[in-house]
Amino acid sequence: MENTNKYVTHGVKTLSNTFSLLIELSDSGDAARIHPTYESKKARPRWQEIKFNEEGLPYITWYNSIHYLNEFIKF
């Protein structure tokens, strides 16, 4: 997997006017990690495997909530 120290934003999902989630996809496309905008720059998002629901839509979880990849706007 690529360098875990540098976070490269591939997309963003706005949850409110002051809070967003940034997403980074792995080079292989099978994993992702989320970085919330409110947390410190020292936060270390963890890689997780991209899962699929019954309809085949890809998603990842963050604090027990599901976030579908199609909800993120590509940078």
N, C-alpha and C positions, 0 to 999 in steps of 0.2 A: 504494500500500500504506500501511497505517497507520504511526504513529510507531514507529520502530525503537528508540528510547531506552527506552521503557517496556515491560516484559514483563508480559503479562496471562496468568495461568495458567488454562487451560481444563480441564486434566486432569492426572492423575498416574499413573505406573506404578512400583510398588515392585519393586526388583530384589533387595534384601536388607533386613535390619532396620535398616541404617544408610545406605542409598543408594536414591534415587528419581530418576526422570526426570520433569520437568515439561514439558508441551506447550502451545504456543499455536497457535491456528488463525487464519489470516488472515480478514479480513472477507468476502472473496469465497469462502472455503472451498476454494481450490485449492492452498494452501500451508500449511506448518507449520514450526515451529522447536522444538527441544528444548533445555532448560536443565537440566543435572544439578545435584542439590542440593549436591554437595560442592564445586563450583567457587565461586570468588570472585563477589561481587555485580557485579564489573566485567566478567564474562564477556559476550561478545557473540554470542549464538546466531545462526546464519545461517538465512535463509528458504530452504526447498527445496520444490519441487513435490511434491505428494502423488502417489505412484505406485500402480499396481494390479497384483496378481499375476494368474496365469492364471484364478483363480476369482473375480476381481473384488473381492478384499479390499483396502482402501486401506492403505498403509504408507509410512513414511519410514525413512531409514537414519541411523544415528549410529555413527560409528567402525566402518564396514563391517558393522554388525549391523542386521538388519531389525526394526522395531518396528511392529506392526499397530495401527491407531488403535483397534480394539475392545479392546485390552489396557489402555488408559488409562481410569481412573475419572474421570468428569466431576465437576467442582467445581460 
